[in-house]
Amino acid sequence: MARLRTHLVLISLAATLSGCYIVPVRGPDGTVTYDHYPLPPVGVPVPMPVPAPGAVGVGQMPAVLTARLYPSNDQAAQSGIVSGTVTNMMTGKGRFQVNYMGEVLTGEATRVSNDDKRGVASAYSPKGMYMSCDYQMTTPYQGTGDCRFSNGATYTLHLGGN
């Protein structure tokens, strides 16, 4: 009889908790309580959060853009076209990487305050080579600018495109 009662309690507990999540919640005094959140009925679509109008970066995935640097002075002409990537995080920040004369320079790209399209990028290699760029985005996936390397080489920057 005791076994039957135990089984009935377990079955009723499972039936009560089916379709629910038990989620720990920390109260203002630090105590943890466990509340249940019922699942929506089968067949009811779960609404996705809607970003606020004008919100930057909400719901957007990072985009990897090609970076092509074309020589614009004699020093740069010695190395020819330089290629790299910029990962646009869609938050006003990005990761910048370029391979220049056998050195991999890594850094970041940041949009300038109060200007959604203009930005600066900086990168550095472990051997001491560095560069800085000023750029202007025409879309979140394409832009142009100018880059200067520590050895005096200057380049015209093209971001994105094919």
Backbone as JSON, one array per atom type, in Angstrom:
{
  "sequence": "MARLRTHLVLISLAATLSGCYIVPVRGPDGTVTYDHYPLPPVGVPVPMPVPAPGAVGVGQMPAVLTARLYPSNDQAAQSGIVSGTVTNMMTGKGRFQVNYMGEVLTGEATRVSNDDKRGVASAYSPKGMYMSCDYQMTTPYQGTGDCRFSNGATYTLHLGGN",
  "N": [[0.82, -1.19, 0.0], [1.97, 1.24, 0.78], [3.86, 1.53, -1.21], [2.25, 1.9, -3.45], [1.07, 4.32, -2.81], [3.34, 5.99, -2.85], [4.03, 5.81, -5.55], [1.74, 6.98, -6.7], [1.96, 9.57, -5.68], [4.34, 10.41, -6.93], [3.55, 10.23, -9.63], [1.46, 12.1, -9.7], [2.89, 14.39, -9.04], [4.62, 14.56, -11.26], [2.72, 14.97, -13.27], [1.71, 17.42, -12.47], [3.91, 19.09, -12.81], [4.49, 18.87, -15.52], [5.03, 20.49, -18.58], [5.94, 22.84, -17.5], [8.43, 25.14, -16.38], [10.83, 25.12, -13.85], [12.18, 27.72, -12.26], [14.89, 29.24, -10.72], [14.76, 32.1, -8.66], [16.21, 35.0, -7.47], [15.6, 36.79, -4.6], [15.2, 40.24, -3.33], [16.43, 40.23, -0.85], [18.32, 38.31, -1.09], [17.58, 35.66, -0.86], [16.76, 32.53, -2.38], [14.16, 31.59, -4.43], [11.93, 29.26, -5.95], [10.13, 29.48, -8.77], [7.42, 28.55, -10.92], [7.03, 28.5, -14.43], [4.64, 28.31, -16.74], [4.54, 26.5, -19.84], [3.64, 27.68, -23.14], [0.52, 26.73, -24.7], [0.45, 23.86, -26.91], [1.2, 24.49, -30.29], [0.87, 27.22, -30.2], [2.48, 30.06, -31.28], [5.62, 31.21, -30.07], [6.26, 34.46, -29.12], [8.78, 36.59, -30.51], [11.22, 38.78, -29.09], [10.8, 42.25, -29.71], [12.87, 44.65, -31.09], [13.57, 47.95, -29.87], [12.6, 50.89, -31.69], [15.14, 52.15, -33.76], [17.17, 51.0, -32.29], [20.49, 49.96, -32.01], [22.25, 47.2, -33.17], [20.61, 45.3, -31.96], [19.3, 42.16, -32.3], [20.74, 41.7, -34.63], [23.13, 39.95, -36.51], [26.69, 39.48, -36.29], [28.77, 40.68, -38.96], [31.15, 39.59, -41.28], [33.45, 41.38, -42.96], [35.33, 41.94, -45.94], [38.5, 43.47, -46.08], [40.24, 45.57, -48.1], [43.26, 47.0, -48.95], [44.59, 49.48, -50.84], [47.59, 50.6, -52.35], [48.74, 53.95, -51.76], [50.96, 55.53, -51.76], [54.55, 55.69, -52.42], [55.96, 54.07, -50.6], [53.99, 52.24, -49.8], [53.49, 51.02, -52.22], [55.49, 49.15, -52.51], [54.67, 46.85, -51.19], [52.28, 46.24, -52.36], [48.78, 45.34, -52.88], [46.99, 44.93, -49.89], [45.34, 42.59, -47.83], [42.6, 41.91, -45.58], [40.37, 41.43, -42.76], [37.32, 42.65, -41.34], [35.29, 42.29, -38.61], [32.16, 43.19, -38.21], [30.4, 43.96, -35.46], [27.92, 44.98, -35.25], [27.31, 46.79, -33.31], [28.54, 49.14, -33.19], [31.11, 48.58, -32.8], [33.99, 46.66, -33.81], [36.1, 43.92, -34.92], [39.36, 43.97, -36.14], [41.62, 42.77, -38.57], [44.63, 42.28, -40.29], [46.99, 41.14, -42.72], [50.19, 42.05, -43.09], [53.07, 42.42, -44.84], [54.09, 39.92, -43.93], [53.44, 40.03, -41.25], [50.9, 39.69, -38.8], [48.49, 41.9, -38.04], [46.37, 42.88, -35.47], [43.38, 44.28, -34.14], [40.97, 46.79, -33.3], [37.9, 48.2, -34.53], [36.05, 51.14, -34.31], [33.08, 53.01, -34.12], [32.72, 56.53, -34.47], [31.7, 58.79, -31.93], [28.42, 60.16, -31.99], [28.15, 59.9, -34.72], [26.96, 57.77, -36.94], [28.14, 56.63, -39.14], [30.9, 57.19, -39.51], [34.2, 56.13, -38.56], [37.03, 54.8, -36.66], [39.94, 52.76, -36.9], [42.32, 50.62, -35.42], [45.33, 48.74, -35.3], [47.76, 46.26, -34.31], [50.88, 44.52, -34.32], [52.6, 41.68, -32.87], [55.33, 42.03, -33.34], [55.73, 44.72, -33.37], [54.8, 46.39, -35.44], [52.4, 48.81, -36.44], [49.18, 50.26, -37.21], [46.77, 52.71, -38.33], [43.45, 53.69, -39.13], [41.03, 55.74, -40.76], [37.63, 55.74, -41.46], [34.6, 55.6, -43.46], [31.37, 54.44, -43.39], [29.12, 53.33, -45.84], [27.0, 51.64, -45.87], [25.93, 49.15, -43.44], [27.54, 47.14, -44.33], [29.5, 47.98, -46.09], [32.14, 50.23, -46.96], [34.59, 52.97, -47.07], [37.96, 54.28, -46.73], [41.03, 55.63, -45.29], [44.31, 54.45, -44.56], [47.19, 54.36, -42.42], [50.45, 53.19, -41.95], [53.01, 52.26, -39.55], [55.47, 52.33, -40.79], [55.34, 54.36, -42.61], [53.86, 53.85, -44.89], [50.94, 54.42, -46.84], [47.49, 53.78, -47.45], [44.52, 53.3, -49.44], [41.45, 52.38, -48.21], [39.07, 49.82, -48.68], [36.08, 48.52, -47.65], [34.12, 45.6, -47.32], [31.72, 44.68, -49.88], [32.2, 42.87, -52.98]],
  "CA": [[0.0, 0.0, 0.0], [2.86, 2.39, 0.85], [4.48, 1.67, -2.53], [1.24, 2.45, -4.33], [0.93, 5.74, -2.45], [4.55, 6.66, -3.34], [3.89, 5.9, -7.0], [0.7, 7.96, -7.0], [2.51, 10.91, -5.39], [5.29, 10.72, -7.99], [2.82, 10.45, -10.88], [0.74, 13.38, -9.61], [3.91, 15.43, -9.1], [5.05, 14.67, -12.66], [1.62, 15.57, -14.04], [1.61, 18.82, -12.07], [5.06, 19.83, -13.32], [4.67, 18.76, -16.96], [4.7, 21.73, -19.28], [6.37, 23.99, -16.71], [9.83, 25.27, -16.03], [11.09, 25.57, -12.49], [13.25, 28.69, -12.45], [15.28, 29.89, -9.48], [14.72, 33.56, -8.69], [16.84, 35.55, -6.27], [14.86, 37.92, -4.07], [16.02, 41.39, -2.94], [17.21, 39.94, 0.35], [19.32, 37.29, -1.41], [17.04, 34.31, -0.79], [16.42, 31.94, -3.66], [12.86, 30.92, -4.49], [11.73, 28.56, -7.21], [8.81, 29.72, -9.33], [7.19, 27.81, -12.16], [6.57, 29.27, -15.57], [4.02, 27.34, -17.64], [4.8, 26.59, -21.27], [2.43, 28.0, -23.89], [-0.12, 25.52, -25.26], [1.02, 23.35, -28.14], [0.68, 25.14, -31.49], [0.86, 28.67, -30.05], [3.84, 30.54, -31.53], [6.24, 32.0, -29.02], [6.66, 35.73, -29.74], [10.17, 37.0, -30.4], [11.31, 40.16, -28.62], [10.88, 43.26, -30.77], [13.8, 45.71, -30.68], [13.06, 49.31, -29.88], [12.96, 51.58, -32.93], [16.43, 52.84, -33.74], [18.15, 50.3, -31.47], [21.62, 49.5, -32.81], [22.83, 45.93, -32.8], [19.66, 44.37, -31.38], [18.78, 41.19, -33.24], [21.55, 41.6, -35.82], [24.28, 39.08, -36.38], [27.93, 40.08, -36.78], [29.07, 40.49, -40.38], [32.58, 39.6, -41.59], [33.68, 42.15, -44.18], [36.69, 41.93, -46.45], [39.19, 44.77, -46.07], [41.29, 45.62, -49.13], [44.02, 48.24, -48.85], [45.29, 49.75, -52.09], [48.69, 51.55, -52.1], [48.52, 55.35, -52.17], [52.25, 56.23, -51.82], [55.63, 54.82, -52.88], [56.27, 53.08, -49.56], [52.95, 51.2, -49.86], [53.57, 50.32, -53.5], [56.44, 48.05, -52.37], [53.99, 45.64, -50.73], [51.1, 45.97, -53.19], [47.48, 45.31, -52.22], [46.97, 44.22, -48.61], [43.99, 42.1, -47.53], [42.29, 41.61, -44.19], [38.95, 41.31, -42.45], [36.72, 43.39, -40.23], [34.06, 41.68, -38.15], [31.27, 44.23, -37.73], [29.56, 43.37, -34.42], [26.63, 45.68, -35.36], [27.11, 47.54, -32.07], [29.45, 50.29, -33.24], [32.46, 48.04, -32.58], [34.36, 45.56, -34.68], [37.45, 43.37, -34.79], [40.1, 44.26, -37.36], [42.82, 41.95, -38.73], [45.24, 42.42, -41.61], [48.3, 40.53, -42.86], [51.0, 43.06, -43.76], [54.49, 42.09, -44.94], [54.39, 38.77, -43.1], [53.01, 40.23, -39.86], [49.46, 39.77, -38.62], [48.12, 43.0, -37.16], [45.0, 42.74, -34.99], [42.93, 45.42, -33.35], [39.54, 47.01, -33.28], [37.3, 49.31, -35.26], [35.03, 51.76, -33.45], [32.39, 54.16, -34.7], [32.95, 57.8, -33.77], [30.5, 59.27, -31.23], [27.49, 61.06, -32.67], [28.2, 59.73, -36.17], [26.75, 56.34, -37.18], [28.84, 56.14, -40.33], [32.34, 57.42, -39.47], [34.87, 55.38, -37.52], [38.48, 54.66, -36.66], [40.41, 51.4, -36.65], [43.73, 50.53, -35.04], [45.8, 47.36, -35.2], [49.14, 46.15, -33.83], [51.43, 43.17, -34.42], [53.53, 41.38, -31.79], [56.68, 42.48, -33.68], [55.81, 46.17, -33.22], [54.18, 47.14, -36.54], [51.06, 49.28, -36.1], [48.48, 51.01, -38.25], [45.51, 53.34, -37.93], [42.61, 53.99, -40.28], [39.8, 56.5, -40.64], [36.76, 55.19, -42.5], [33.21, 56.05, -43.54], [30.52, 53.35, -43.86], [27.96, 53.74, -46.64], [25.98, 50.73, -45.34], [26.61, 48.34, -42.42], [28.34, 46.11, -44.98], [30.4, 48.53, -47.1], [32.67, 51.55, -46.64], [35.9, 53.33, -47.59], [38.75, 55.09, -45.82], [42.48, 55.75, -45.48], [45.1, 53.8, -43.5], [48.61, 54.72, -42.31], [51.25, 52.21, -41.21], [54.12, 52.85, -38.81], [56.64, 52.48, -41.67], [55.09, 55.46, -43.52], [53.02, 53.45, -46.0], [49.54, 54.84, -46.75], [46.62, 52.97, -48.3], [43.09, 53.58, -49.53], [40.76, 51.22, -47.65], [37.74, 49.46, -49.17], [35.49, 47.51, -46.77], [32.93, 44.91, -47.83], [31.6, 44.5, -51.33], [32.56, 41.53, -53.47]],
  "C": [[0.86, 1.26, 0.0], [3.53, 2.62, -0.51], [3.5, 2.3, -3.53], [1.08, 3.94, -4.07], [2.14, 6.53, -2.97], [4.47, 6.85, -4.85], [2.85, 6.95, -7.39], [1.2, 9.38, -6.76], [3.47, 11.31, -6.5], [4.59, 11.01, -9.31], [2.08, 11.79, -10.83], [1.72, 14.56, -9.64], [4.39, 15.64, -10.53], [3.97, 15.32, -13.51], [1.49, 17.05, -13.72], [2.71, 19.65, -12.72], [5.23, 19.74, -14.83], [4.24, 20.06, -17.62], [5.09, 22.97, -18.5], [7.88, 23.98, -16.59], [9.9, 25.68, -14.58], [12.33, 26.45, -12.58], [13.61, 29.31, -11.12], [15.29, 31.41, -9.66], [15.31, 34.05, -7.38], [16.06, 36.79, -5.85], [15.78, 39.06, -3.66], [16.88, 41.15, -1.71], [18.23, 38.83, 0.14], [18.8, 35.87, -1.34], [16.64, 33.83, -2.17], [15.06, 31.27, -3.53], [12.73, 30.29, -5.86], [10.3, 28.76, -7.65], [8.66, 28.88, -10.58], [6.62, 28.75, -13.21], [5.96, 28.28, -16.55], [4.42, 27.59, -19.1], [3.53, 27.01, -21.98], [1.81, 26.72, -24.43], [0.51, 25.13, -26.59], [0.38, 24.05, -29.33], [0.62, 26.65, -31.38], [2.28, 29.17, -30.29], [4.35, 31.39, -30.38], [6.71, 33.31, -29.63], [8.12, 36.02, -29.49], [10.2, 38.43, -29.88], [11.47, 41.12, -29.79], [11.81, 44.36, -30.31], [13.12, 47.07, -30.74], [13.46, 50.0, -31.17], [14.28, 52.32, -32.77], [17.49, 52.15, -32.9], [19.24, 49.73, -32.37], [22.08, 48.16, -32.27], [21.85, 44.92, -32.24], [19.14, 43.45, -32.47], [19.59, 41.05, -34.52], [22.76, 40.73, -35.54], [25.53, 39.8, -36.86], [28.15, 39.75, -38.25], [30.57, 40.57, -40.58], [32.74, 40.27, -42.95], [35.13, 41.98, -44.64], [37.24, 43.36, -46.38], [40.3, 44.68, -47.11], [41.94, 46.99, -49.05], [44.85, 48.4, -50.12], [46.36, 50.81, -51.85], [48.34, 52.95, -52.58], [49.81, 56.18, -52.04], [53.34, 55.22, -52.2], [55.98, 53.74, -51.87], [55.26, 51.93, -49.62], [53.04, 50.38, -51.14], [54.53, 49.13, -53.43], [55.76, 46.75, -51.95], [52.77, 45.29, -51.58], [49.81, 45.99, -52.37], [47.57, 44.44, -50.97], [45.53, 43.81, -48.32], [43.84, 41.81, -46.05], [40.8, 41.45, -44.01], [38.58, 42.26, -41.32], [35.44, 42.65, -39.87], [33.23, 42.78, -37.52], [30.3, 43.59, -36.74], [28.16, 43.99, -34.4], [26.28, 46.43, -34.08], [27.93, 48.82, -32.07], [30.89, 49.88, -33.01], [32.72, 46.91, -33.57], [35.76, 45.08, -34.38], [38.13, 43.48, -36.15], [41.34, 43.39, -37.41], [43.33, 42.09, -40.15], [46.61, 41.75, -41.59], [49.15, 41.47, -43.71], [52.47, 42.67, -43.68], [54.89, 40.97, -43.98], [54.02, 38.91, -41.64], [51.49, 40.32, -39.81], [49.18, 40.85, -37.59], [46.66, 42.8, -36.76], [44.65, 43.94, -34.13], [41.43, 45.55, -33.41], [39.15, 48.21, -34.13], [36.16, 49.84, -34.4], [34.4, 52.93, -34.18], [32.64, 55.38, -33.84], [31.63, 58.24, -33.14], [29.72, 60.23, -32.1], [27.57, 60.97, -34.19], [28.12, 58.23, -36.46], [27.59, 55.78, -38.3], [30.35, 56.25, -40.25], [32.98, 56.62, -38.34], [36.38, 55.4, -37.66], [38.82, 53.21, -36.37], [41.9, 51.46, -36.34], [44.1, 49.06, -34.92], [47.29, 47.37, -34.89], [49.59, 44.71, -34.01], [52.38, 42.93, -33.25], [54.96, 41.85, -32.07], [56.82, 44.0, -33.64], [55.25, 47.0, -34.35], [52.8, 47.59, -36.09], [50.49, 50.09, -37.25], [47.26, 51.68, -37.65], [44.77, 53.75, -39.2], [41.45, 54.89, -39.86], [38.91, 55.99, -41.77], [35.36, 55.77, -42.39], [32.41, 54.88, -44.11], [29.37, 53.93, -44.68], [26.75, 52.89, -46.29], [26.65, 49.96, -44.21], [27.58, 47.31, -43.01], [29.34, 46.65, -45.99], [30.86, 49.92, -46.69], [34.04, 51.77, -47.25], [36.65, 54.16, -46.56], [40.2, 55.15, -46.21], [43.2, 55.13, -44.29], [46.56, 54.23, -43.6], [49.32, 53.68, -41.45], [52.43, 52.91, -40.56], [55.37, 53.02, -39.67], [56.44, 53.59, -42.71], [54.2, 55.11, -44.71], [51.58, 53.93, -45.75], [48.74, 54.07, -47.79], [45.22, 53.57, -48.33], [42.38, 52.29, -49.16], [39.39, 51.04, -48.29], [37.23, 48.33, -48.27], [34.26, 46.91, -47.43], [32.93, 44.81, -49.34], [31.98, 43.09, -51.72], [34.04, 41.36, -53.61]]
}
